[in-house]
Amino acid sequence: MDFIDTHCHLDSILKRLELPDFAAYKASYLCATQPDAKASFGGCITISCDPDSLPATLALMAEEGVFGAFGIHPHDAKAYGPDLEAAIKTAMAHPKTLAWGEIGLDYHYNMSPPEVQREVFARQIRMGVEAGKPLIIHTREAEADTLAVLKREAPRDWKIHVHCFTSSPAMAEALLAGFPGLCLGFTGIVTFRNAQELQSVAKATPLDRMLLETDGPYLAPIPYRGKPAHPGHIPFIAAKIAELKGVPVEDVYRWARQNTRALYGI
């Protein structure tokens, strides 16, 4: 079996690990951190969600097994405009671009005004749908508005990845019921001892609606918490989900891989 890290920021991972390129990363990290040999690295989706990361992401997509997605994070919504949108549209034409995102709402920091976040979120949903691409959603402390904008702008049957899910069980239930093509992404947070509510969400989420992701270099799982996260940490996330759901870890890998194919086409 192989696994796909469905959401990471590979350019930032290389910087945090002080590595010159993807080849050095594969040689140094991919095999050393896995807890078992039940699955191996099959690829990753690296995300460009701010203006500065776009060129680096395009360059990394030349590597075997590295795919990309492009959008503007709510933190940078205030920077969104015609030129940036044109650059993202150009990136959408790359044969290894899989999705528009990450996009969404973040009311925890409000680094862009909430009204600007909502406007740019809605605009990018429309652009992603127009491009025929799945959507990658970021939502933090903005449950009601995230649902409202999604229900207004996204077709009900659209392919959607709500990445790094940390919202409430009620939000998980509403998303899964409202959008049959939607999956929730689980990161290393699910391994944290203080993440009981998220663990309850993982228990309740059907295996056919789950994706595995690291959001690297952030949120490394136990036993690497506090260090840079990277795709080689996926097995720790899969193992925790298997434990929570009481199923063999092979089932978690199999369903996550099948869901990745269905949502992203890889």
VEXDREN-2710 file (C-alpha; in Angstrom, 1 decimal):
% VEXDREN-2710
k/r/px/py/pz
1/MET/0.0/0.0/0.0
2/ASP/1.0/3.6/-0.5
3/PHE/-0.3/6.8/1.2
4/ILE/-0.7/10.3/0.0
5/ASP/-0.2/13.3/2.3
6/THR/-3.2/15.2/1.0
7/HIS/-2.2/18.6/2.5
8/CYS/1.3/19.9/3.2
9/HIS/3.4/23.0/2.5
10/LEU/6.5/21.3/1.1
11/ASP/8.4/24.5/0.4
12/SER/8.1/25.5/4.1
13/ILE/8.9/21.9/5.2
14/LEU/12.2/22.1/3.3
15/LYS/13.0/25.4/4.9
16/ARG/12.2/24.2/8.4
17/LEU/14.3/21.1/8.0
18/GLU/17.1/23.1/6.4
19/LEU/17.2/20.9/3.3
20/PRO/18.2/22.0/-0.1
21/ASP/15.7/20.1/-2.2
22/PHE/13.1/17.3/-2.3
23/ALA/15.7/14.6/-3.1
24/ALA/17.5/15.4/0.2
25/TYR/14.2/15.3/2.1
26/LYS/13.3/11.8/0.7
27/ALA/16.8/10.5/1.5
28/SER/16.9/11.9/5.0
29/TYR/13.3/11.7/6.4
30/LEU/10.8/9.6/4.5
31/CYS/11.9/6.2/5.7
32/ALA/13.3/7.1/9.1
33/THR/10.1/8.1/10.9
34/GLN/7.6/5.5/9.9
35/PRO/6.4/3.3/12.8
36/ASP/5.8/0.3/10.6
37/ALA/6.1/-1.0/7.1
38/LYS/2.4/-1.4/6.3
39/ALA/2.4/1.5/3.9
40/SER/4.9/3.7/2.1
41/PHE/5.1/7.2/0.7
42/GLY/3.2/7.5/-2.6
43/GLY/3.1/11.2/-3.0
44/CYS/1.9/14.5/-1.5
45/ILE/-0.2/17.5/-2.4
46/THR/1.8/20.7/-1.6
47/ILE/-0.3/23.8/-1.1
48/SER/0.4/27.4/-2.2
49/CYS/-2.0/29.6/-0.2
50/ASP/-0.1/33.0/-0.1
51/PRO/1.3/35.1/-3.0
52/ASP/5.0/34.3/-2.1
53/SER/4.7/30.5/-2.2
54/LEU/3.3/30.2/-5.7
55/PRO/6.6/30.0/-7.6
56/ALA/8.2/27.6/-5.2
57/THR/5.2/25.3/-5.3
58/LEU/5.2/25.3/-9.1
59/ALA/8.9/24.4/-9.0
60/LEU/8.4/21.5/-6.6
61/MET/5.6/20.0/-8.8
62/ALA/8.4/19.0/-11.2
63/GLU/9.3/16.2/-8.6
64/GLU/7.9/12.8/-9.0
65/GLY/4.9/12.2/-6.7
66/VAL/4.5/15.9/-5.9
67/PHE/1.2/17.5/-6.9
68/GLY/-0.1/21.0/-6.2
69/ALA/-3.0/23.2/-5.2
70/PHE/-3.3/27.0/-5.3
71/GLY/-5.5/29.5/-3.6
72/ILE/-5.4/32.4/-1.1
73/HIS/-5.7/31.7/2.6
74/PRO/-8.0/33.9/4.6
75/HIS/-5.0/35.5/6.4
76/ASP/-4.0/36.9/3.0
77/ALA/-7.5/37.7/1.7
78/LYS/-6.7/41.4/1.8
79/ALA/-4.0/40.8/-0.9
80/TYR/-6.5/39.1/-3.3
81/GLY/-7.0/41.0/-6.6
82/PRO/-7.1/40.6/-10.4
83/ASP/-3.4/40.0/-10.8
84/LEU/-3.2/37.4/-8.1
85/GLU/-6.3/35.7/-9.4
86/ALA/-4.8/35.6/-12.9
87/ALA/-1.7/34.0/-11.5
88/ILE/-3.7/31.3/-9.7
89/LYS/-5.7/30.7/-12.9
90/THR/-2.5/30.2/-14.8
91/ALA/-1.3/27.7/-12.2
92/MET/-4.6/25.8/-12.6
93/ALA/-3.6/24.9/-16.1
94/HIS/-0.6/22.9/-14.8
95/PRO/-1.2/19.2/-15.4
96/LYS/-0.4/18.4/-11.8
97/THR/-2.6/21.0/-10.2
98/LEU/-5.4/19.2/-8.4
99/ALA/-7.4/21.8/-6.5
100/TRP/-8.2/25.4/-5.7
101/GLY/-7.2/26.1/-2.1
102/GLU/-6.7/26.4/0.6
103/ILE/-9.4/29.0/1.0
104/GLY/-11.9/29.8/3.7
105/LEU/-12.4/31.8/6.9
106/ASP/-10.3/32.3/10.0
107/TYR/-11.8/34.4/12.7
108/HIS/-9.1/33.3/15.3
109/TYR/-6.5/35.8/14.1
110/ASN/-8.6/38.0/11.7
111/MET/-5.4/38.9/9.8
112/SER/-7.8/40.1/7.1
113/PRO/-11.1/41.8/7.9
114/PRO/-13.9/39.2/8.2
115/GLU/-16.0/40.9/5.5
116/VAL/-13.0/40.7/3.1
117/GLN/-12.5/37.1/4.0
118/ARG/-16.1/36.2/3.2
119/GLU/-16.0/38.1/-0.1
120/VAL/-12.7/36.5/-1.2
121/PHE/-13.8/33.0/0.0
122/ALA/-17.0/33.3/-2.1
123/ARG/-15.1/34.5/-5.1
124/GLN/-12.5/31.7/-4.9
125/ILE/-15.3/29.1/-4.6
126/ARG/-16.8/30.4/-7.8
127/MET/-13.4/30.4/-9.5
128/GLY/-12.6/26.9/-8.4
129/VAL/-16.0/25.6/-9.6
130/GLU/-15.5/27.5/-12.9
131/ALA/-12.1/25.8/-13.3
132/GLY/-13.6/22.4/-12.5
133/LYS/-11.3/21.8/-9.5
134/PRO/-12.0/20.4/-6.1
135/LEU/-12.0/22.9/-3.2
136/ILE/-9.7/22.8/-0.2
137/ILE/-11.3/24.6/2.8
138/HIS/-9.8/26.2/5.9
139/THR/-12.2/27.1/8.7
140/ARG/-11.3/28.2/12.2
141/GLU/-13.8/29.7/14.6
142/ALA/-16.1/30.6/11.7
143/GLU/-18.4/27.6/11.5
144/ALA/-21.7/29.4/10.8
145/ASP/-20.2/31.7/8.1
146/THR/-18.2/28.8/6.5
147/LEU/-21.3/26.7/6.1
148/ALA/-23.4/29.7/4.8
149/VAL/-20.9/30.6/2.2
150/LEU/-20.3/27.0/1.1
151/LYS/-24.1/26.3/0.8
152/ARG/-24.6/29.5/-1.2
153/GLU/-21.7/29.2/-3.6
154/ALA/-20.6/25.5/-3.9
155/PRO/-22.7/22.9/-5.8
156/ARG/-24.0/20.3/-3.3
157/ASP/-22.2/17.5/-5.1
158/TRP/-18.8/19.3/-5.5
159/LYS/-15.6/17.6/-4.3
160/ILE/-14.5/19.3/-1.1
161/HIS/-11.7/18.7/1.3
162/VAL/-12.2/20.4/4.7
163/HIS/-8.6/20.3/5.7
164/CYS/-7.1/20.0/9.2
165/PHE/-10.5/19.6/10.7
166/THR/-10.7/21.0/14.2
167/SER/-14.3/22.2/14.4
168/SER/-17.2/20.9/16.5
169/PRO/-18.9/17.5/16.0
170/ALA/-22.0/19.4/14.9
171/MET/-20.0/21.1/12.2
172/ALA/-18.6/17.8/11.0
173/GLU/-22.2/16.4/10.9
174/ALA/-23.5/19.4/9.0
175/LEU/-20.7/19.3/6.4
176/LEU/-20.9/15.5/5.8
177/ALA/-24.7/15.6/5.5
178/GLY/-24.7/18.8/3.3
179/PHE/-22.1/17.8/0.8
180/PRO/-21.9/14.1/-0.2
181/GLY/-18.6/14.6/-2.1
182/LEU/-16.9/16.2/1.0
183/CYS/-14.2/14.6/3.1
184/LEU/-12.7/15.7/6.4
185/GLY/-8.9/15.9/6.7
186/PHE/-7.2/14.7/9.9
187/THR/-3.7/15.8/11.0
188/GLY/-1.4/15.1/13.8
189/ILE/-3.7/17.0/16.2
190/VAL/-5.8/13.8/16.4
191/THR/-2.8/12.2/18.3
192/PHE/-2.7/14.9/21.0
193/ARG/-3.7/14.0/24.5
194/ASN/-5.9/17.2/24.8
195/ALA/-7.8/16.6/21.5
196/GLN/-10.6/14.5/22.9
197/GLU/-13.3/16.3/20.9
198/LEU/-11.5/15.9/17.7
199/GLN/-10.9/12.2/18.5
200/SER/-14.7/11.9/19.0
201/VAL/-15.2/13.4/15.5
202/ALA/-12.7/10.9/14.1
203/LYS/-14.6/8.0/15.7
204/ALA/-17.9/9.2/14.2
205/THR/-16.6/10.0/10.7
206/PRO/-17.1/7.2/8.3
207/LEU/-13.9/5.8/6.8
208/ASP/-15.1/6.6/3.3
209/ARG/-15.2/10.3/4.3
210/MET/-11.7/10.7/5.7
211/LEU/-8.4/11.9/4.3
212/LEU/-4.9/11.7/5.9
213/GLU/-2.8/14.9/5.9
214/THR/0.0/16.5/7.9
215/ASP/-0.4/20.2/7.2
216/GLY/3.4/20.1/7.5
217/PRO/5.5/21.8/8.7
218/TYR/2.8/22.4/11.3
219/LEU/1.1/20.1/13.9
220/ALA/3.5/17.1/14.0
221/PRO/1.9/14.1/15.7
222/ILE/3.1/12.5/18.9
223/PRO/5.9/11.5/19.3
224/TYR/7.2/14.4/17.1
225/ARG/5.1/17.2/18.5
226/GLY/6.9/20.5/18.5
227/LYS/9.1/19.4/15.6
228/PRO/8.5/20.1/11.8
229/ALA/5.8/17.9/10.5
230/HIS/6.2/16.3/7.1
231/PRO/4.6/13.5/4.9
232/GLY/6.6/10.8/6.6
233/HIS/4.4/11.4/9.7
234/ILE/1.3/10.1/8.0
235/PRO/1.6/6.6/9.5
236/PHE/1.4/8.0/13.0
237/ILE/-1.9/9.7/12.1
238/ALA/-3.2/6.5/10.4
239/ALA/-2.3/4.4/13.5
240/LYS/-4.2/6.7/15.8
241/ILE/-7.3/6.8/13.7
242/ALA/-7.2/2.9/13.5
243/GLU/-6.9/2.8/17.3
244/LEU/-9.8/5.2/17.8
245/LYS/-12.1/3.4/15.3
246/GLY/-11.1/-0.1/16.4
247/VAL/-10.1/-1.2/12.9
248/PRO/-6.9/-2.6/11.4
249/VAL/-4.6/0.2/10.2
250/GLU/-4.7/-1.4/6.8
251/ASP/-8.3/-0.4/6.5
252/VAL/-7.5/3.2/7.3
253/TYR/-4.8/3.3/4.6
254/ARG/-7.1/1.6/2.1
255/TRP/-10.0/3.9/2.6
256/ALA/-7.9/7.0/2.7
257/ARG/-6.2/6.0/-0.5
258/GLN/-9.5/5.3/-2.2
259/ASN/-11.0/8.6/-1.0
260/THR/-7.9/10.5/-2.3
261/ARG/-8.4/8.9/-5.7
262/ALA/-12.1/9.8/-5.7
263/LEU/-11.6/13.4/-4.6
264/TYR/-8.3/14.3/-6.3
265/GLY/-8.0/11.8/-9.1
266/ILE/-4.6/10.4/-8.0
END
